[in-house]
Amino acid sequence: MRPHRVVALVNPPQSPFELSCATEVFGNALQDEPPRYSFGICAEQPGPLLTTAGYAMVVDAGLEALEQADTVIVPGWQPPGAPAPPAVTTALRTAHRRGARITAICTGAFVLAQAGLLDGRRATTHWRDTARLAAAFPQVHIDQDVLFVDHGDVATSAGTGAGIDLCLHLVRSDHGAAYAAQIARNMVLPPHREGSQLQYATQPRPTKTDESLAPLLEWATSRLDTRLTLDRLAERAGLSSRTLARRFTEQLGTSPGQWLLDQRIDAARVLLEQTDLPVEAIATRVGLTSAVNLRRRFRAHLGTTPGAYRRTFSQT
């Protein structure tokens, strides 16, 4: 099967970090795995291209590379809100009409908005630029709190870290949770954060080392088949329930209950992909108690059924 073709559309001055989000996820094949993606870079004007780090990078391909792309990524745009050349917005619209998935990391959302691809849709960008995006494009519904928004054909992310989350989310959509987890593990990252999580902590004070939730999260993920209530998690952490809930919001941008549900759905996805276990057994193993509950949660979370998901992503 032909690898899915991903092309990053860059522009001077290009942020190397935002470009590297896409490069690391889509541009590096996993060891002992057939390549699922091919990755390329293009610009309106090929040749040396200045970066925000002060050095130049050489881009060989022009906008014609977008004609063969399955996914186009705009990895930031500097300065935010600067007009994109008409050739760029036309190329993006043409690629979208052809069926390519168009994705923006951080301030790349401004370019998608200029191309008209976000009209009447939810979108996000870095929190410091959401007001500017909303003012410039009132026809776009700006969600300033989320990590990313994915409509299937068009997607936008918040800052650079959220760009990695979005790229891993796209891999999960294309090839399943287990393959995306392999990429995340290769990058020494957690498997994923949901797009609905908050962009940034609500409390400005720094978190002390001894307040880290990491030990508790590791403990909980190894016991998903047990009853994990807020009180039990708080007792394990040596905190009150209220303090634990606050720390989840500060450090993870979500509640303990939602975090647990996300982990259980993730674990169910991997078991559906990698085993032939019945749905009832999977539900028990991940702590969702019954096949009926798993199906209900799966449909609410992913818009599909466990059976349909298995047929799409099964590796057995």
C-alpha positions in Angstrom: 0.0 0.0 0.0 1.3 3.5 -0.9 2.4 5.5 2.2 0.1 8.4 3.1 1.8 11.5 1.6 2.2 14.4 4.1 3.6 17.7 2.9 4.5 20.7 5.2 4.0 24.1 3.6 6.6 26.5 5.1 7.1 30.2 4.8 9.9 32.6 6.0 10.6 33.1 8.8 9.7 29.5 9.6 9.6 28.2 13.2 11.8 25.1 13.2 10.1 23.8 16.4 6.6 23.8 14.9 8.0 22.2 11.7 9.7 19.5 13.8 6.3 18.6 15.3 5.2 17.3 12.0 8.6 16.0 11.0 9.0 13.8 14.1 5.6 12.3 13.8 5.3 11.8 10.1 8.9 11.9 8.8 10.5 9.1 10.9 9.6 5.5 10.1 9.5 3.1 13.1 12.1 0.4 13.3 10.9 -2.9 11.9 7.7 -1.4 10.6 6.8 -0.7 7.0 6.5 3.1 6.4 3.0 4.3 6.8 3.8 7.9 5.8 6.1 9.8 3.4 7.0 13.3 4.4 8.1 16.3 2.4 8.4 20.1 2.7 7.5 22.8 0.1 7.4 26.5 -0.1 6.0 29.1 -2.5 9.5 30.0 -3.5 11.9 27.0 -3.2 15.5 27.6 -2.2 17.1 28.9 1.0 14.4 29.9 3.6 15.1 31.9 6.7 14.0 30.4 10.1 13.1 32.1 13.4 16.3 30.5 14.8 18.5 32.6 12.6 19.7 29.9 10.2 18.4 29.1 6.7 17.0 25.8 5.5 16.9 24.7 1.9 13.5 23.8 0.5 13.6 21.9 -2.8 9.9 21.7 -3.7 7.4 24.4 -4.7 3.6 24.5 -4.3 3.3 21.8 -7.0 4.1 19.3 -4.2 0.6 19.9 -2.7 -0.9 18.4 -5.8 0.1 14.9 -4.6 -0.4 15.4 -0.9 -2.9 13.4 1.2 -2.3 15.7 4.2 -1.1 19.3 4.1 0.4 20.8 7.3 0.9 24.6 7.8 3.4 24.5 10.7 2.9 28.1 12.0 3.0 31.4 10.2 5.1 34.4 11.2 4.2 37.0 12.0 0.7 35.8 13.0 -1.9 37.2 10.8 0.5 38.3 8.0 -1.2 38.0 4.6 -0.4 34.7 2.9 0.4 35.0 -0.8 -2.6 34.4 -3.1 -0.7 31.5 -4.7 -0.6 29.8 -1.2 -4.2 30.2 -0.3 -5.3 29.1 -3.8 -3.1 26.0 -3.5 -4.6 25.1 -0.2 -8.1 25.5 -1.5 -7.3 23.4 -4.5 -5.8 20.6 -2.3 -8.8 20.7 -0.1 -11.2 20.4 -3.0 -9.2 17.5 -4.3 -9.7 15.7 -0.9 -6.5 16.4 0.9 -6.7 16.9 4.7 -5.5 20.4 5.6 -4.0 20.9 9.1 -2.6 23.9 10.9 -0.2 24.0 13.8 -0.4 27.1 16.1 -0.5 30.3 14.0 -0.9 28.3 10.8 -4.7 28.7 11.5 -4.5 32.3 10.2 -3.5 30.9 6.8 -6.4 28.4 6.7 -8.7 31.2 7.7 -7.4 33.4 4.9 -8.1 30.5 2.5 -11.7 30.4 3.7 -11.3 26.8 5.0 -12.5 27.7 8.5 -15.6 29.7 7.6 -18.5 28.7 9.8 -16.3 26.2 11.7 -14.7 25.9 15.1 -11.0 26.4 15.2 -8.2 27.2 17.6 -4.7 28.6 17.7 -2.2 29.6 20.4 -4.0 31.2 23.3 -2.2 34.5 22.9 -3.4 34.8 19.3 -7.0 33.7 19.7 -8.4 37.3 20.1 -6.5 38.4 17.0 -7.8 35.5 15.0 -11.4 36.1 16.2 -11.2 39.8 15.3 -9.7 39.2 11.9 -12.1 36.4 11.0 -15.5 36.8 12.7 -17.0 34.0 10.5 -14.7 31.5 12.3 -15.9 30.2 15.7 -12.7 30.4 17.9 -12.3 28.0 20.8 -9.5 29.4 22.9 -9.3 26.7 25.5 -8.9 23.5 23.6 -5.7 21.8 22.4 -6.9 21.1 18.9 -10.1 20.9 16.7 -10.4 18.2 14.1 -13.2 18.3 11.5 -11.8 15.4 9.5 -10.9 17.4 6.4 -9.6 20.4 8.3 -7.8 20.6 11.7 -6.2 23.3 13.8 -4.1 23.2 17.0 -3.0 25.5 19.7 0.7 26.1 20.5 3.6 23.9 19.6 3.0 21.2 22.2 -0.6 20.9 21.0 0.7 20.5 17.5 2.3 17.3 18.5 -0.9 16.2 20.1 -2.8 16.9 16.9 -0.3 15.1 14.7 -0.5 12.0 17.0 -4.3 12.3 16.9 -4.2 12.2 13.1 -2.0 9.0 13.3 -4.5 7.5 15.6 -7.3 8.3 13.2 -5.3 6.8 10.3 -3.7 3.7 11.8 -5.1 3.2 15.3 -4.1 3.8 18.9 -1.3 1.2 19.1 0.6 2.6 16.2 0.3 6.1 17.5 1.5 5.0 20.9 4.6 3.5 19.3 5.4 6.9 17.7 4.8 8.7 21.0 7.0 6.2 22.8 9.7 6.7 20.2 9.4 10.5 21.0 9.4 9.8 24.7 5.9 11.3 25.0 2.7 10.2 26.6 0.4 8.5 24.0 -2.0 11.4 23.7 -4.0 14.2 25.2 -7.6 14.8 24.2 -8.2 17.8 22.0 -10.8 19.1 24.5 -8.2 19.5 27.3 -7.3 23.0 28.3 -4.4 24.9 26.5 -2.7 26.0 29.7 -2.9 25.8 33.4 -5.4 28.0 35.2 -3.0 28.6 38.1 0.1 30.7 37.3 2.2 29.4 40.2 4.7 26.6 39.3 4.1 23.1 40.4 6.5 21.7 43.0 8.3 18.4 42.1 6.7 16.6 44.9 3.2 17.6 43.6 3.7 15.7 40.3 0.8 13.4 39.4 3.1 11.0 37.4 3.4 8.3 40.1 -0.4 8.3 40.7 -1.1 8.2 36.9 1.3 5.2 36.5 -0.4 3.4 39.4 -3.9 4.0 38.1 -3.1 3.0 34.5 -1.9 -0.4 35.7 -5.2 -0.9 37.6 -7.8 0.1 35.0 -9.7 -3.2 35.7 -10.4 -2.2 39.3 -12.8 0.4 40.7 -10.9 3.7 40.7 -13.0 6.3 42.4 -11.9 9.9 43.2 -11.7 9.0 46.8 -9.5 6.0 46.1 -7.2 8.1 43.9 -7.0 10.8 46.5 -6.2 8.3 49.3 -3.4 6.8 47.1 -2.0 10.3 46.5 -2.3 11.3 50.1 -4.5 14.3 49.3 -8.0 15.4 49.8 -10.4 14.8 46.9 -10.7 18.5 46.3 -6.9 19.1 46.2 -6.5 16.1 43.8 -9.2 17.5 41.4 -7.5 20.9 41.5 -4.1 19.3 40.6 -5.6 17.4 37.7 -6.9 20.6 36.3 -3.6 22.4 36.9 -1.3 19.7 35.5 -3.5 17.9 32.9 -6.3 20.4 32.1 -8.9 17.8 32.8 -10.8 16.1 35.7 -9.8 12.8 37.3 -13.0 11.2 36.0 -12.4 12.3 32.4 -8.8 11.3 32.5 -9.7 7.8 33.7 -12.3 7.4 31.0 -9.8 8.5 28.3 -7.3 5.9 29.6 -9.9 3.2 29.6 -11.0 4.0 26.0 -7.4 4.0 24.9 -6.8 0.6 26.5 -9.9 -0.7 24.8 -8.7 0.6 21.4 -5.4 -1.2 21.8 -7.0 -4.5 22.8 -9.4 -4.2 19.9 -6.5 -3.7 17.5 -4.2 -6.3 18.9 -6.3 -9.2 20.3 -9.4 -11.3 19.4 -10.9 -10.9 22.9 -14.7 -10.5 22.9 -16.0 -7.0 23.6 -17.4 -8.1 27.0 -14.0 -9.3 28.1 -12.3 -6.1 26.9 -14.9 -4.0 28.8 -14.1 -5.9 32.0 -10.3 -5.7 31.4 -10.4 -1.9 31.0 -12.8 -1.2 33.9 -15.9 -0.3 31.8 -17.8 -3.3 33.4 -20.0 -4.3 30.5 -20.1 -4.5 26.7 -23.1 -2.2 26.7 -21.2 0.5 28.6 -18.1 0.1 26.4 -20.2 0.5 23.3 -22.0 3.5 24.7 -18.7 5.2 25.8 -17.0 4.2 22.5 -19.7 5.8 20.4 -19.8 9.0 22.5 -16.0 9.2 22.4 -15.1 8.1 18.9 -18.4 8.2 16.9 -18.2 4.5 16.1 -18.7 1.0 17.6 -16.0 -1.3 19.0 -16.8 -3.8 16.2 -16.4 -1.2 13.4 -13.2 0.0 15.0 -11.8 -3.5 15.2 -12.7 -4.2 11.5 -10.8 -1.0 10.5 -7.7 -1.3 12.7 -7.3 -4.9 13.7 -3.7 -6.2 13.5 -4.6 -9.8 14.2 
